[in-house]
Amino acid sequence: MAVHGRAQCPGRIPAIIMSHTAQILTLLVSWILVSVGCHALIKRYFLATFVASFASVAVLLYAGYIELGHLDPLWHVSSITGFFMAGIVALVVGLPFRIRRTIRDDDA
């Protein structure tokens, strides 16, 4: 029995195949969830953004490792680009936290 042109090994669970849209949405949702968590726990806006970017890359690398069974050969490239893209998402996600803390004078 072939799955997308590859023979299926007996006893092996076939990989879940997601569309490109589902992959990008999963990536964005994970970035948003990590960013919300970091901005909720860390009061300083730019520190929370940096930690969220770093944590998003770590979560993404770990998820790739779990899925593939080894580290992606181009992990350094995806880490750098992912850090900047997750940073942009974290900056946007952190704006409501920043505004609320600025109004309350809680921001350090």
ChimeraX attribute file (.defattr): number of C-alpha atoms within 10 A of each C-alpha:
attribute: neighborCount
match mode: 1-to-1
recipient: residues
	/A:1	9
	/A:2	8
	/A:3	9
	/A:4	8
	/A:5	7
	/A:6	8
	/A:7	9
	/A:8	13
	/A:9	10
	/A:10	8
	/A:11	6
	/A:12	7
	/A:13	8
	/A:14	10
	/A:15	9
	/A:16	7
	/A:17	9
	/A:18	10
	/A:19	9
	/A:20	9
	/A:21	9
	/A:22	11
	/A:23	12
	/A:24	12
	/A:25	12
	/A:26	13
	/A:27	15
	/A:28	16
	/A:29	12
	/A:30	16
	/A:31	27
	/A:32	20
	/A:33	14
	/A:34	23
	/A:35	28
	/A:36	18
	/A:37	14
	/A:38	23
	/A:39	25
	/A:40	12
	/A:41	10
	/A:42	17
	/A:43	16
	/A:44	17
	/A:45	19
	/A:46	16
	/A:47	13
	/A:48	23
	/A:49	26
	/A:50	19
	/A:51	18
	/A:52	29
	/A:53	27
	/A:54	20
	/A:55	18
	/A:56	27
	/A:57	24
	/A:58	15
	/A:59	15
	/A:60	19
	/A:61	20
	/A:62	16
	/A:63	13
	/A:64	15
	/A:65	13
	/A:66	11
	/A:67	12
	/A:68	11
	/A:69	10
	/A:70	11
	/A:71	14
	/A:72	14
	/A:73	8
	/A:74	8
	/A:75	14
	/A:76	11
	/A:77	11
	/A:78	14
	/A:79	18
	/A:80	13
	/A:81	12
	/A:82	22
	/A:83	20
	/A:84	15
	/A:85	16
	/A:86	27
	/A:87	24
	/A:88	15
	/A:89	18
	/A:90	28
	/A:91	20
	/A:92	14
	/A:93	19
	/A:94	24
	/A:95	13
	/A:96	12
	/A:97	19
	/A:98	20
	/A:99	12
	/A:100	12
	/A:101	16
	/A:102	12
	/A:103	10
	/A:104	9
	/A:105	10
	/A:106	11
	/A:107	15
	/A:108	9
